[in-house]
Structures are given as C-alpha cells and as structure tokens.
Amino acid sequence: MDWPFVYCNGDSYSDQHYRDDLVGKTYAHFLAQRLHGFAMNKAKSGSCNQRILRVSLHDLIQQKQSNPEQPVVVLLGLTYELRSELWIDTDRDFDEPEESHFFRHQIALDIAWHRDLLAGIFAGKNLNRRLAAILGSGKKFLRNYQEGRAFFYSPYQERINALMQIYLMIEWCKQHDVNLLIFSAAPPFETLETEYLKDFFLSTIESRHVLDLETFSMCHWCRSQGFRPYESDTNIDNGHYGPDAHEAFASFLFEELEQRDLLKGIAL
C-alpha cells in the first residue's frame, strides 16, 4: 500500500521554519496526519510565485518518476505579486539543486514604495542586503534594477504570467492524477479590472483547483476564525500564524479537497 504524499510549497505563511514551533506543525503536516500519509513542505520564506510553481513542478515530476502509483495531494500557497527573482552566477551551496542560481527579489519592504518612487526618494530604499552582499561592487546595478523594476511594475504582467503558469501546473497534475489545490497564503491578490490576456488565462483554469485569489487567503481566513498572529502587536491583519491556526486551516482544506473531489486515490 502506498501512503498518501502531501506536498506543500509557498512562502513564509507556509514555511515550517518561519518559527521553531511550526516545525512539523504546518497545515501540510496536519493534513498528512488526517490522511494517514506523510508531508513534504518545501515552502521558503521570501519566495515568489515563480519559485513556488517551478520548484513544485520539478519535485512532482521527480516524485512521479520514482513512485508513479503513490496518491499525491499538492497544496500551493501563493504569495505577493511584488516578488520576483534574479539569476546570479555565484558559488552557492547546492544542497538543494532545484533552487539553482535563482535568488528572490522584492521591490520594497514597505507599502509606500510607489509613492516614494514618484516623489523621487525611492533610490536605495530597502536594498536587499543579502543580494547586495553577494554582488559586492555590483550592488549599484541592483539599485538600478530595483528602481527600474519599480517604475515598470504592473500587476497585470505578474497576474498574466502567474495564471499561465497555474494553468500549466493544473494540466500537468490532471494528466498525472495528482490532486492539486492552489490558494493565496499571503493577503489576497489585488483586484484587477478586465484585460484580455488576464481574462483569457483565467477562463482556462478549472476553478475547482483554485480558491479565488482575489478574495481568499490563508492569513485572512485564520484572522476571520479568531486566531491571533505572531505579529499581533504590529501586523494583526496580515500576520503569520502558529500551529493551532495551521491545524484548523488543515481541517478547512480537507473539507475543500473533499468537496472538490481532490482526494482521488486516497482511502478516507
């Protein structure tokens, strides 16, 4: 008998290493316990959606090659669209080769980045210290890149690319009998007006595999259920939650998976 395999990827809202008390106690682990299976949580704090989807597809292809008959449930908690990636050729610890030379990048850490950019005071703000240290003298190009990306940033571009990747992920999972549910773990995506490509890709996505990205999020669900985040004194609306909230969210996900017929191959 093949025990169910629960695979999870995401950012800090799903990361078991975000706090010590979350190790082995995220929603993925609690769901795996309920399904009498085991969990693999590949979420990393600071992740962008490109990394979440790319690494997940890599891992799932490997898993299906090694054990094609094992029932699989995939939970992908997406993140802020502001985040992106850079490819930096550097001597990196390749204990996780699937991460390759990608490094996560975020335009800014505060919500006033666009206002500051237009006011001409954005230069050098919140420069990613880790990337700056890696680049050394090249950090001046990082500052230029950061300002340029801020200037040209469009949520429509990010959404179109994300929806395209989500569509491809869903189709791969359907082809290989993988149960997949995608949702926003961070606050919901920005609500966007109609636009042809965005609406086109959105229309191609089978809705049973995705909780509405513009209206639902894990962190807001936890807040609505009365849980208090770690950062309750500073960021109560968008904070991160402990094991009790993760356990409750796992029960919510179980009901959603069951209602959406996304527990195929698993004996309940």
N, C-alpha and C positions, 0 to 999 in steps of 0.2 A: 504494500500500500504506500502511495506517495502522499506524504503530509502536505497540506496547503502551504504555499510560499507567498507571504505578503511582502511585496516590495514597495518601498516608500522613497520619494525624493522630494526635495524642497529647499527652503531657506531656513532661517533661524526659528521660524514658527514651528517647524517640524524637526529641527535638529536636536538629537538626544544629547549632544554635547554642549548645548546652549547653557545648561546649568547641570551641576553634578546630580541633582535629584531626579533628572529626566533620563538618565542612562538606563536603557531597558524599559522605560515607562512613558513612551510616546504613544500617540493614538495607533500607530502601526503595530507596536508590540501588544497593546491591549486587544486589538482586533485579531492578531495572530493567536493569542491565547483563546479567544472565543471560538475561533475556527479550528482549534487543536492543531495548529501549524506552527511555523516559525517566521520571524521577520528579518528583513534586511533593510536598514534605514540608512540611505546614502545622502540624506539632507545635509547641506553645509550652510552655515551662517554666511550671509552676504551673497548667496547665489543669485544669478539672473535666470530668467526663464529659458534662455538658450542653453545654459549649462544643465538645468534640470531636465529638459527634454532630450538633449544629446546624450548625456551620461545614462539616462534611463534606457534609451533605445539600445545603447551599447551593452548595458548589463543584461537586458532582457533577451537580446539576441544570443549572448553567451549562455544564459540560463536555459534557453530553449534548445541550444545545441547540445548541452550537457545532459539535460533531463527533459526531453520533449513531452513526456506524458504527465509531468507534475502539474497539478492545478495551481494557477497563479492569480493573485489579486494585486493590482497595481494602484497605488494612491499617490497622485502627484499634486502637491500643494504649491501653486504658483505664487509669484512674488511681484514686487514693484516693477512697473514697466520702465522706470528710470534707469534700472541697472542694465549694464551691458558687459562686454568682455574685450580684452586686448590679448593679442598673441605676442608674447615676449620670449625671445630666444635667450634662455639663461640656464645656468646649471641649477636644476631643480631636483628635489627628492622625488623620484618616480616610484614610490611605494604604491601610488595609485596612477598607473599609466593612463587610465581613461581620462584623467584630468589634463594630460598633455601639457602644452605651454600656454593654456588659457588662464588668464588672471581676471578676476571680476573687477569691474569699474562702476562707480556711481558718480553721477554729475555733481551732486552735493548731498550733504547730510541734513540740511535744514530745508524747510518748506518754502523759504523766501528766496530760493536761488534764482527764479525767473525775474522777480522784482529787482534783485541786486544786479543781475546781468544787464537789464535795461537801464539801470541807474549808473552803470559803469563802475561798479565796485565789486564785481564778481571775481576779478583776477586773483588767482592763488587761493581762493577760499576753499577750505576743506579738501586740499590736495591730498589724495590718497597716500598716506605716509609709507605704507608697505611698498606700493609701486614706485614711489619716489626713491626709496632706499635701494630698490633693485636697479633702477635706471641710472642712479648716480648723476653724472653730469647731464644725462639725457632727460632729467626731470623737467627741464624747460620745455621740452616738446610735449610732455604730459600736460603741463599747464596750458599750452596752446591747444592741445587736443580737447582738453576738458572744456575750455571756453567755446571752441568750435562746435563741439557736440551739444553743448547747452544752447547755443544760438540756433542750430539746425534741428534740434529735437522736436519730434512730432509724435504724439501718442497714436496717431493714425498709422504711421510707419511701423511702430512697435506692435500695434494690435494686428495689423495685416500679417506681418511675419509670424507672430505668435499663433494666430488662427490657422495659418497654413501648416505650421509645424504640428499643431494639435490634430488637425485633420489627418496628416500622415501618420501620426502616432496611433490614432484610433484605428485607422485602416490596417496598420500592421498588427495591432492587437487582435482585431477581429479575424484576420487571416490565420493567426496562430492560436486562436482560442484562449486569449488572455483577457481576464476581466479587468477593465480599466475604468477608474473614476478620477476626474480632474476637477479641481476647485481652486479658488484663491485662498491661500492660508493667510497671507497678508491682507490688509484692507482691500475692499473690492476695487476692481479696475475703474478708471474714470469712465463716466457715461459719455459716449460719443454720439454725435449726430450721424445721420445716414451718409454713407460714402460707398461707392460701387464695389471696390475690391474688398473692403471690410465686410460689407453685407453679403457679398458673394461667398466668401470663405465661411462666414458664419452660417449661411444657409446650407452648406455642405456637411456640417458637423452634426452627427447623430446626438441629439440632446440628452439621451439617457446616459451618456458618458461624461457629461459636464454639468456641474452645478453653476448656475448663472454667474458669470464672472463679474458682472457689473452690479449685482445686488447681494451676493452671498460671499462671506469669507469666514474662515475658521475663527479668527480672533474676534470678530464681531459676534459670531454665534456664541462663543464662550462668554462674552460680556453679557449677552442677552439672557443667558442662563444663570446669571448672578455670580459667576466666578470672578475673582479679583486677580489681575495680572501681577507679575513680579514688580512691575514699574507703576503700581497703583498711585504712587505719590506724584509721578511726573508724566505718565502717559497711559492713563486709565482706559482710553478708548481704543488704542492700537497696540497695547502691550502684549507681552508673551505670558503663557500660562503654564502652570505646574501640572504634575501627574493627575490630580483629581479632575481637572478640566479635560485633559487628554483622554482619560478613561471614559468620561461622559461623551466626548466627541466620537470616540470609537464606537460607542453604542449607537449614536446618531448615524454614523457611516454604515454600520451593519444594517440598519433599517433601510437606508437609502440603497445599498447594494442589493438587498433582498427584493425591494420593490421594483428596482430597475433590471432585475434578472441578471445581475452581475456577480453571481456566486456559482456559476456553472462549473460542474465537475467536483464540487465540494459537498461532502455529506454533512448535513446540519443536524 
